[in-house]
Structure formats: C-alpha cells, structure tokens
C-alpha cells in the first residue's frame, strides 16, 4: 500500500536479464538506501523496504523516490512513508 507504514512493498519488472540497481532517495535527492545491486534475470520482482536507511536507522515520514536502473534505462517511482 502507498502510503506505507512501517514497511513498503516495491514491485518492478526487468525486461531483459542484466545488472539491476534499485535505490531509494529522499526529497533532496540523497540516497537513503540501496535495495538491489546485481544481476537479475528477466521477470517481475518485488521486495519489501523496512523503512530503514543503510545504517539500519528508521527514516522519517515523507516521500521517498525509488530509482530503478536496468537495461541502460532509468525509471522512477515514489513511496510515501507514514510513521
């Protein structure tokens, strides 16, 4: 669900096998967390973000931008976290 509390499910599709980088950024564009970085085959995936940053600290309520880099393209979305 969006808004999410305290965890968010992020679904995405990879059209061609290759390196996938999925990251979350705050409203200022700073990376909050790297969720996936590596090879993935073609297909639909989902993962759960636990509402924490890369140091394991809970992040504040707000809008976070999801950035997916795959197949030489970049796609974005957003997650609203409410605590």
Residue pairs with C-beta under 8 A, 6 or more apart in sequence:
1 9
2 8
2 78
2 79
2 80
3 80
3 81
3 82
4 49
4 51
4 79
4 80
4 81
4 82
5 51
5 81
5 82
5 83
6 50
6 51
6 58
6 81
6 83
7 48
7 49
7 50
7 51
8 48
8 49
8 51
8 79
8 81
9 46
9 47
9 48
9 49
10 22
10 35
10 46
10 47
10 48
10 49
10 66
10 77
10 79
11 44
11 45
11 46
12 22
12 44
12 45
12 46
12 68
12 75
13 43
13 44
13 45
14 20
14 40
14 41
14 42
14 43
14 44
14 45
14 70
14 71
15 42
15 70
15 71
16 42
16 70
16 71
17 39
17 40
17 41
17 42
18 39
18 40
18 70
18 71
19 37
19 38
19 39
19 70
20 36
20 37
20 38
20 39
20 40
20 68
20 69
20 70
21 34
21 36
21 37
21 67
21 68
21 69
21 70
22 34
22 35
22 36
22 37
22 47
22 66
22 67
22 68
22 69
23 31
23 32
23 33
23 34
23 35
23 66
23 67
24 31
24 32
24 33
24 35
24 49
24 64
24 65
24 66
24 67
24 79
25 31
25 32
25 64
25 65
25 67
26 32
26 59
26 62
26 64
26 65
27 62
27 63
27 64
27 65
29 65
31 54
32 53
32 54
32 59
32 64
33 49
33 52
33 53
33 54
34 54
35 47
35 49
36 47
40 70
49 79
51 58
51 59
51 81
51 83
52 58
52 59
53 59
58 83
59 81
60 81
60 83
61 81
61 82
61 83
62 80
62 81
63 78
63 79
63 80
63 81
64 78
64 79
64 80
64 81
65 76
65 77
65 78
65 79
66 76
66 77
66 78
66 79
67 74
67 75
67 76
68 74
68 75
68 76
68 77
